[in-house]
Amino acid sequence: DNPHLVFLHPLAFSKLPFLRHLFIHNNGLIAVASQILTSLPSLSDLHLHHNPLHCDCNIFWLRKELNRVYHFEYN
């Protein structure tokens, strides 16, 4: 719930390989780096809804990852 959060460093969660649930919804994120998901092999829930994500080539990778992630929420 932080509209000022517009960027997450690509390695922000790299030291958390056992993280299963990631809630980064209700922020001001306009893109999410692919490294965030690839560094989370145990991830089963990803909540991105209510972020003004720009649907462009910067998040095209996300579509491919939808099959890998068990539960995905996007507005």
C-alpha positions as CSV (number, residue, x, y, z in Angstrom):
1,D,0.0,0.0,0.0
2,N,2.7,2.5,-1.1
3,P,1.9,4.5,-4.2
4,H,5.5,5.9,-4.0
5,L,7.0,2.4,-4.5
6,V,7.6,2.5,-8.3
7,F,10.7,0.4,-8.5
8,L,12.0,-2.9,-7.1
9,H,15.7,-3.7,-7.5
10,P,16.0,-6.9,-9.7
11,L,17.9,-8.6,-6.9
12,A,15.7,-7.4,-4.1
13,F,14.6,-11.0,-3.2
14,S,17.7,-12.9,-4.3
15,K,18.6,-14.0,-0.8
16,L,15.2,-15.5,-0.2
17,P,15.1,-18.7,-2.3
18,F,12.5,-20.3,0.0
19,L,10.0,-17.4,-0.2
20,R,6.6,-18.8,-1.2
21,H,4.3,-15.9,-1.1
22,L,5.1,-12.4,-2.5
23,F,2.6,-9.6,-2.0
24,I,3.6,-6.5,-3.9
25,H,0.1,-5.2,-4.6
26,N,-1.4,-1.7,-4.1
27,N,1.8,0.1,-5.0
28,G,3.0,2.3,-7.8
29,L,5.0,-0.3,-9.7
30,I,5.1,0.2,-13.5
31,A,7.4,-2.8,-14.2
32,V,8.8,-5.9,-12.5
33,A,12.2,-7.2,-13.5
34,S,12.2,-10.9,-14.6
35,Q,15.1,-11.5,-12.2
36,I,12.8,-11.1,-9.3
37,L,10.8,-14.3,-10.2
38,T,13.8,-16.3,-11.4
39,S,15.5,-15.7,-8.1
40,L,12.5,-17.2,-6.3
41,P,12.3,-20.9,-7.2
42,S,9.9,-21.7,-4.3
43,L,7.4,-19.0,-5.2
44,S,3.8,-20.2,-5.3
45,D,1.8,-16.9,-4.9
46,L,2.5,-13.6,-6.6
47,H,0.1,-10.7,-5.9
48,L,0.7,-7.7,-8.3
49,H,-2.8,-6.3,-8.5
50,H,-3.5,-2.6,-8.2
51,N,-0.2,-1.5,-9.7
52,P,-0.1,0.7,-12.8
53,L,2.1,-1.9,-14.7
54,H,2.9,-0.8,-18.2
55,C,2.0,-3.7,-20.6
56,D,5.0,-3.5,-22.9
57,C,8.2,-5.4,-23.7
58,N,9.5,-4.8,-20.2
59,I,7.0,-7.2,-18.6
60,F,6.5,-9.6,-21.6
61,W,8.4,-12.2,-19.7
62,L,5.6,-12.3,-17.1
63,R,3.3,-14.1,-19.5
64,K,5.8,-16.9,-19.8
65,E,6.1,-17.2,-16.0
66,L,2.4,-17.5,-15.4
67,N,2.7,-21.2,-16.2
68,R,5.4,-21.6,-13.6
69,V,3.8,-19.6,-10.8
70,Y,1.0,-21.6,-9.1
71,H,-1.2,-18.6,-8.2
72,F,-1.0,-15.3,-9.9
73,E,-3.1,-12.2,-9.3
74,Y,-2.9,-9.2,-11.6
75,N,-5.5,-6.4,-12.0
